[in-house]
Amino acid sequence: MLFIAFCKALDECQHCFHQWQHAAFSFLLAAQRGKQECLYICPMDAKEMYMRRCFELARLGEGFTAPNPMVGAVLVHNGRIIGEGYHASYGQAHAEVNAVGSVQPDDKNLIPQSTLYVSLEPCCIHGRTPPCTSLILQEKIPEVVVSVLDYTAEVRGKGLELLRSEGVKVTAGVLAEEGAELSIVRNTFVAKRRPFIALKYARSKDGFMGVRGRQVWISNRYSRRLSHKLRNRFDAILVGTNTALTDDPSLDNRLWYGTSPAKVLLDRNLRVPPESKLFHTPGKTLVVCEAMPDRHSYPEQVEFIRCAFDTELPGSLLQNLAGRNISSLLVEGGAVTLNHFIDQGLWDEAWIFTSNHRLGEGIQAPPLAGVEVSGFQLGSDRITVLHAISRRKFSAEIARLSACS
């Protein structure tokens, strides 16, 4: 399998992938700029082809843009890509800016005759960077094609309305279902005012996810690397007291390129000792507790959130995390913690790693009802990806409203 071969390559070169990724991007852009090799296709296929390229570019920013969305943009003149870009990191230039900035000097005069394709509605508000709608108007770009709306309250269709009011031809809803999935983390965050939530756990073939009181490795080494790849995608990772005491996890990203998430520990009575690994790995650790902490016993990067451990805990915690601009949360367990979120319907996606080994007895893995969207074999493990029904409905709503915009 390609992922396994890739894992083996990473074992030899931990830092090569990010360099390869950007080299590939530069190569493709250079190839597209070559007028003698430009590809002309029928107009019926053109919008979707260029939008798929926007999606490809957007994903290059995975793990680096939060709480902003991943966005890709392509500038096309008469069937030839003259510029493309993506949002590479939070606080840096947006995809539209990078696409326009990548146009070669000889092609600058073509910008006012070109079409801009963007995977997400251009922003019309001034945040850390100026609004992209202003750039589009400044560059006199006559046509803009987008996939889906940005559900940020101050945007949500207003960017498209502004462009239309200034005479720009706007088409929305191109590959809207795919675009809605690409932007689902950001749109969940801004629309529901909570982080996008993914559950992740490993279980044995007979349905157990551990043995109480001792650490048990269930998944194989390829699955563990995939788990770290997931950690790069999320702003924060959460575990409960029992998992922290039994496994003493670091909760960082050591086996994939990119960033490590903030760590969130549910520890009602502060039973997890201050010398535990998760307090000492780089990055912030948030401890959710009822007990009064001895602040001086913990490293400086540890913060405490005092909450009542009642039925309102998950909702209160998610509201607190959203206030900290944490837009996505990976819940890794254990069973009690996972069930807190499952029982209240507070999840959007689930990654279930099923081993071919049996434990015979232990902690029962939680039952989970959702829509299976992916399933594949990773060595001896079976990986299943589920979407919550609520997430499917929300994604479909984004696609429908975008197509009508």
C-alpha positions as CSV (number, residue, x, y, z in Angstrom):
1,M,0.0,0.0,0.0
2,L,1.2,3.5,-0.8
3,F,0.8,4.8,2.7
4,I,2.9,2.0,4.1
5,A,5.6,2.6,1.5
6,F,5.5,6.3,2.4
7,C,5.8,5.5,6.1
8,K,9.0,3.5,5.4
9,A,10.4,6.4,3.4
10,L,9.6,8.8,6.3
11,D,11.5,6.5,8.7
12,E,14.6,7.3,6.6
13,C,13.9,11.0,6.1
14,Q,11.6,12.6,8.6
15,H,11.8,16.1,7.0
16,C,11.6,15.3,3.3
17,F,7.9,15.3,2.7
18,H,7.2,18.9,3.3
19,Q,10.1,19.9,0.9
20,W,8.8,17.5,-1.7
21,Q,5.3,18.9,-1.4
22,H,6.4,22.4,-2.1
23,A,8.7,21.3,-4.9
24,A,5.9,19.5,-6.6
25,F,3.7,22.6,-6.3
26,S,6.4,24.8,-7.8
27,F,7.0,22.3,-10.6
28,L,3.3,22.1,-11.5
29,L,3.0,25.9,-11.6
30,A,6.0,26.2,-13.8
31,A,4.6,23.6,-16.2
32,Q,1.3,25.3,-16.4
33,R,3.0,28.6,-17.2
34,G,4.7,27.2,-20.2
35,K,2.7,28.6,-23.1
36,Q,3.9,25.9,-25.5
37,E,2.4,23.1,-23.2
38,C,-0.8,24.8,-22.2
39,L,-3.9,22.6,-22.2
40,Y,-7.2,23.7,-23.8
41,I,-10.3,21.8,-22.9
42,C,-14.0,22.2,-23.5
43,P,-15.8,24.9,-21.4
44,M,-18.2,22.3,-19.9
45,D,-15.2,20.6,-18.1
46,A,-13.1,23.7,-17.4
47,K,-14.8,25.0,-14.3
48,E,-14.6,21.7,-12.5
49,M,-11.0,21.0,-13.6
50,Y,-9.8,24.4,-12.3
51,M,-11.8,24.0,-9.1
52,R,-10.3,20.6,-8.5
53,R,-6.9,22.3,-8.8
54,C,-8.0,24.8,-6.2
55,F,-8.9,21.9,-3.8
56,E,-5.4,20.3,-4.4
57,L,-3.7,23.6,-3.6
58,A,-5.9,24.2,-0.5
59,R,-4.8,20.9,1.0
60,L,-1.2,22.0,1.0
61,G,-2.0,24.2,3.9
62,E,-3.5,21.4,6.0
63,G,-2.3,21.7,9.6
64,F,-1.0,25.3,9.3
65,T,-4.0,27.6,8.6
66,A,-6.3,27.2,11.6
67,P,-8.4,28.8,12.7
68,N,-8.5,30.1,9.1
69,P,-9.8,27.6,6.4
70,M,-7.7,25.9,3.8
71,V,-8.2,27.7,0.5
72,G,-6.7,27.4,-3.0
73,A,-7.0,29.8,-5.9
74,V,-6.2,29.6,-9.6
75,L,-6.0,32.5,-12.1
76,V,-6.8,31.4,-15.7
77,H,-6.5,33.3,-19.0
78,N,-7.9,31.7,-22.2
79,G,-7.5,28.1,-20.8
80,R,-4.0,28.7,-19.4
81,I,-3.2,28.9,-15.7
82,I,-1.1,32.1,-15.3
83,G,-1.1,32.1,-11.5
84,E,-2.1,29.9,-8.5
85,G,-1.7,29.9,-4.8
86,Y,-3.0,28.7,-1.4
87,H,-3.3,30.0,2.1
88,A,-0.1,28.6,3.6
89,S,-0.3,29.7,7.2
90,Y,-2.5,31.6,9.6
91,G,-1.8,35.3,9.5
92,Q,-0.1,35.1,6.1
93,A,-1.4,36.1,2.7
94,H,-4.7,34.5,1.5
95,A,-4.9,32.2,-1.5
96,E,-6.2,34.9,-3.8
97,V,-3.3,37.2,-2.9
98,N,-0.7,34.4,-3.5
99,A,-2.4,33.5,-6.9
100,V,-2.2,37.0,-8.2
101,G,1.3,37.5,-6.8
102,S,2.6,34.3,-8.6
103,V,1.7,35.8,-12.0
104,Q,4.9,36.3,-14.0
105,P,5.8,39.9,-15.2
106,D,5.0,39.0,-18.9
107,D,1.5,37.9,-17.9
108,K,0.6,40.8,-15.5
109,N,-1.3,42.5,-18.3
110,L,-3.6,39.5,-18.7
111,I,-5.0,39.7,-15.2
112,P,-7.9,42.0,-16.1
113,Q,-8.9,39.5,-18.8
114,S,-8.7,36.4,-16.6
115,T,-11.0,34.3,-14.4
116,L,-10.2,33.7,-10.7
117,Y,-11.2,30.3,-9.3
118,V,-11.4,30.0,-5.5
119,S,-12.4,27.1,-3.4
120,L,-14.1,29.3,-0.8
121,E,-15.9,32.6,-1.0
122,P,-13.4,35.6,-1.0
123,C,-13.5,37.4,2.3
124,C,-14.9,41.0,2.5
125,I,-13.7,41.8,6.0
126,H,-10.4,43.2,7.3
127,G,-8.8,40.8,9.7
128,R,-5.1,40.1,10.0
129,T,-5.0,40.8,6.2
130,P,-7.0,43.1,3.9
131,P,-10.2,41.7,2.3
132,C,-9.6,39.6,-0.8
133,T,-12.6,41.3,-2.5
134,S,-10.6,44.6,-2.5
135,L,-7.7,42.8,-4.3
136,I,-10.1,41.4,-6.9
137,L,-11.5,44.8,-7.7
138,Q,-8.1,46.5,-7.6
139,E,-6.7,44.0,-10.1
140,K,-9.9,44.5,-12.3
141,I,-10.5,40.7,-12.4
142,P,-13.7,40.4,-14.4
143,E,-14.9,37.0,-13.4
144,V,-14.8,34.9,-10.2
145,V,-15.8,31.3,-9.8
146,V,-16.2,29.8,-6.2
147,S,-17.1,26.5,-4.8
148,V,-18.9,27.3,-1.5
149,L,-19.8,30.1,0.8
150,D,-17.8,31.1,3.8
151,Y,-20.1,30.8,6.8
152,T,-18.3,33.5,8.8
153,A,-21.1,35.7,10.0
154,E,-19.6,38.9,8.5
155,V,-19.0,37.2,5.1
156,R,-21.6,34.5,4.3
157,G,-22.6,35.6,0.8
158,K,-21.6,39.3,1.3
159,G,-18.3,38.8,-0.5
160,L,-20.2,37.5,-3.6
161,E,-22.8,40.3,-3.4
162,L,-20.0,43.0,-3.2
163,L,-18.3,41.6,-6.3
164,R,-21.5,41.5,-8.2
165,S,-22.4,45.0,-7.2
166,E,-19.1,46.1,-8.7
167,G,-19.8,44.4,-12.0
168,V,-17.8,41.2,-11.5
169,K,-19.4,38.1,-13.0
170,V,-19.7,35.6,-10.2
171,T,-20.4,31.8,-10.4
172,A,-20.9,29.9,-7.1
173,G,-21.6,26.2,-6.3
174,V,-19.0,24.6,-8.6
175,L,-18.3,21.1,-7.1
176,A,-20.2,22.4,-4.1
177,E,-20.4,19.0,-2.3
178,E,-16.6,18.5,-2.4
179,G,-16.0,22.2,-1.5
180,A,-18.3,21.9,1.5
181,E,-16.3,18.9,2.8
182,L,-13.0,20.8,2.2
183,S,-14.3,23.8,4.3
184,I,-16.3,21.7,6.9
185,V,-13.9,22.4,9.8
186,R,-14.0,26.2,9.3
187,N,-17.7,26.4,8.6
188,T,-18.5,24.2,11.6
189,F,-16.4,26.4,13.8
190,V,-17.9,29.7,12.8
191,A,-21.5,28.5,12.3
192,K,-21.9,26.3,15.4
193,R,-19.4,28.3,17.6
194,R,-17.6,25.2,18.7
195,P,-14.6,23.2,17.4
196,F,-15.1,20.6,14.7
197,I,-14.8,17.3,16.7
198,A,-13.3,14.0,15.6
199,L,-13.3,10.9,17.7
200,K,-10.4,8.5,17.4
201,Y,-9.9,5.1,19.1
202,A,-8.4,1.7,18.5
203,R,-10.2,-1.5,19.3
204,S,-9.4,-5.2,19.2
205,K,-11.1,-7.6,16.8
206,D,-13.5,-8.6,19.6
207,G,-14.4,-5.0,20.4
208,F,-12.2,-4.0,23.3
209,M,-10.1,-0.8,23.5
210,G,-7.9,-1.7,26.4
211,V,-7.4,-3.5,29.7
212,R,-8.1,-1.5,32.8
213,G,-5.0,-0.4,34.7
214,R,-2.3,-1.3,32.1
215,Q,-1.1,-0.1,28.7
216,V,-2.0,-2.3,25.8
217,W,-0.9,-1.6,22.2
218,I,-3.7,-2.6,19.9
219,S,-2.9,-0.9,16.5
220,N,0.2,-1.5,14.4
221,R,3.0,0.9,13.7
222,Y,1.5,2.2,10.4
223,S,-1.7,3.0,12.2
224,R,0.3,4.9,14.9
225,R,1.9,7.0,12.2
226,L,-1.5,7.7,10.7
227,S,-2.6,8.8,14.1
228,H,0.2,11.3,14.2
229,K,-0.8,12.5,10.7
230,L,-4.2,13.2,12.2
231,R,-2.7,15.1,15.0
232,N,-1.2,17.5,12.5
233,R,-4.7,18.3,11.2
234,F,-6.2,19.3,14.5
235,D,-5.7,22.3,16.7
236,A,-6.1,20.3,20.0
237,I,-6.1,16.7,21.2
238,L,-8.1,15.6,24.3
239,V,-7.8,12.7,26.7
240,G,-9.2,11.8,30.1
241,T,-7.6,11.0,33.5
242,N,-7.5,7.2,33.1
243,T,-5.8,7.4,29.7
244,A,-3.2,9.9,31.0
245,L,-2.5,7.7,34.1
246,T,-2.4,4.4,32.2
247,D,-0.5,5.4,29.0
248,D,1.4,8.5,30.1
249,P,1.1,9.8,26.6
250,S,3.1,12.8,25.1
251,L,0.2,13.7,22.8
252,D,2.5,15.4,20.3
253,N,3.2,14.8,16.7
254,R,6.5,12.9,16.4
255,L,5.8,10.6,13.4
256,W,4.6,13.1,10.8
257,Y,5.7,16.4,9.5
258,G,4.0,19.6,10.6
259,T,2.7,20.8,13.9
260,S,1.7,19.3,17.3
261,P,-1.8,20.1,18.7
262,A,-2.5,21.8,22.0
263,K,-3.2,19.2,24.7
264,V,-6.4,19.1,26.7
265,L,-6.7,16.9,29.8
266,L,-10.0,16.2,31.6
267,D,-8.8,15.6,35.1
268,R,-11.5,16.4,37.6
269,N,-9.5,15.9,40.8
270,L,-6.0,16.5,39.4
271,R,-4.9,12.9,39.8
272,V,-2.4,13.1,36.9
273,P,1.0,13.9,38.4
274,P,2.8,17.1,37.3
275,E,5.8,15.0,36.0
276,S,3.6,13.3,33.4
277,K,4.9,13.6,29.8
278,L,2.0,15.6,28.4
279,F,2.9,18.5,30.7
280,H,6.5,18.7,29.5
281,T,6.3,18.2,25.7
282,P,6.4,21.5,23.7
283,G,3.2,23.5,23.4
284,K,0.3,24.4,25.6
285,T,-1.5,22.0,27.9
286,L,-5.0,22.9,29.1
287,V,-6.2,21.0,32.2
288,V,-9.9,20.9,32.8
289,C,-10.6,20.3,36.5
290,E,-12.8,21.0,39.5
291,A,-10.0,20.9,42.1
292,M,-7.9,24.0,42.9
293,P,-4.5,23.4,41.4
294,D,-1.1,24.2,42.9
295,R,0.1,26.3,40.0
296,H,3.7,26.2,41.0
297,S,3.9,22.4,40.6
298,Y,3.4,22.6,36.9
299,P,5.4,23.9,34.0
300,E,4.7,27.5,32.7
301,Q,2.9,26.3,29.6
302,V,0.2,24.5,31.6
303,E,-3.1,26.3,32.0
304,F,-6.1,25.4,34.1
305,I,-9.8,25.6,33.2
306,R,-12.1,25.1,36.2
307,C,-15.4,23.6,35.2
308,A,-18.2,21.6,36.9
309,F,-18.0,18.0,35.9
310,D,-21.7,17.6,35.2
311,T,-23.8,16.9,32.1
312,E,-23.0,20.4,30.8
313,L,-19.2,19.8,30.8
314,P,-18.7,19.0,27.1
315,G,-20.7,22.0,26.0
316,S,-19.0,24.4,28.4
317,L,-15.6,23.1,27.5
318,L,-16.2,23.4,23.7
319,Q,-17.4,27.0,24.2
320,N,-14.2,27.7,26.2
321,L,-12.0,26.2,23.5
322,A,-13.8,28.1,20.7
323,G,-13.1,31.3,22.7
324,R,-9.4,30.4,22.5
325,N,-9.6,30.1,18.6
326,I,-9.3,26.3,18.8
327,S,-11.3,25.3,15.7
328,S,-10.8,21.5,15.7
329,L,-10.5,18.9,18.4
330,L,-9.4,15.3,18.2
331,V,-10.8,13.2,21.1
332,E,-8.6,10.2,21.7
333,G,-10.3,8.8,24.7
334,G,-10.5,6.7,26.8
335,A,-14.0,5.1,26.8
336,V,-15.5,7.3,29.5
337,T,-14.3,10.5,27.8
338,L,-15.5,9.3,24.3
339,N,-18.9,8.5,25.7
340,H,-19.2,12.0,27.2
341,F,-19.2,13.4,23.6
342,I,-21.1,10.5,22.0
343,D,-24.0,10.7,24.4
344,Q,-24.6,14.4,23.7
345,G,-24.1,14.0,19.9
346,L,-21.1,16.2,20.0
347,W,-19.0,14.7,17.3
348,D,-18.6,15.2,13.5
349,E,-16.2,12.5,12.4
350,A,-14.8,9.3,13.8
351,W,-11.6,7.3,13.0
352,I,-11.8,3.7,14.3
353,F,-8.7,1.5,14.1
354,T,-9.6,-2.2,14.3
355,S,-6.8,-4.7,15.0
356,N,-6.9,-8.3,13.9
357,H,-5.9,-9.3,17.4
358,R,-8.3,-10.3,20.2
359,L,-8.1,-9.2,23.8
360,G,-10.7,-11.6,25.2
361,E,-11.8,-9.1,27.8
362,G,-11.2,-5.5,28.8
363,I,-12.8,-2.1,28.3
364,Q,-15.6,-2.2,25.8
365,A,-15.2,0.2,22.8
366,P,-18.1,2.5,22.5
367,P,-20.8,1.8,20.0
368,L,-21.1,4.5,17.3
369,A,-23.8,5.1,14.7
370,G,-22.8,7.2,11.7
371,V,-22.3,7.1,8.0
372,E,-19.3,5.1,6.8
373,V,-17.5,7.2,4.2
374,S,-14.2,5.3,4.0
375,G,-12.8,2.0,5.0
376,F,-9.3,0.6,4.1
377,Q,-6.8,-1.9,5.2
378,L,-3.5,-0.6,6.7
379,G,-1.3,-3.6,7.2
380,S,-3.0,-5.8,9.8
381,D,-5.4,-3.0,10.9
382,R,-8.8,-2.0,9.4
383,I,-9.4,1.8,9.4
384,T,-13.0,3.0,9.3
385,V,-14.0,6.6,9.0
386,L,-17.6,7.6,10.0
387,H,-19.4,10.9,9.6
388,A,-22.1,12.0,12.1
389,I,-25.6,12.4,10.5
390,S,-25.6,16.0,11.7
391,R,-22.3,16.7,9.9
392,R,-23.7,15.2,6.7
393,K,-26.8,17.4,6.9
394,F,-24.7,20.5,7.6
395,S,-22.4,19.8,4.7
396,A,-25.4,19.3,2.3
397,E,-26.8,22.6,3.5
398,I,-23.6,24.4,2.7
399,A,-23.5,22.8,-0.8
400,R,-27.2,23.6,-1.5
401,L,-27.0,27.3,-0.4
402,S,-23.7,27.8,-2.2
403,A,-25.3,26.4,-5.5
404,C,-28.2,28.9,-5.1
405,S,-25.9,31.9,-4.4
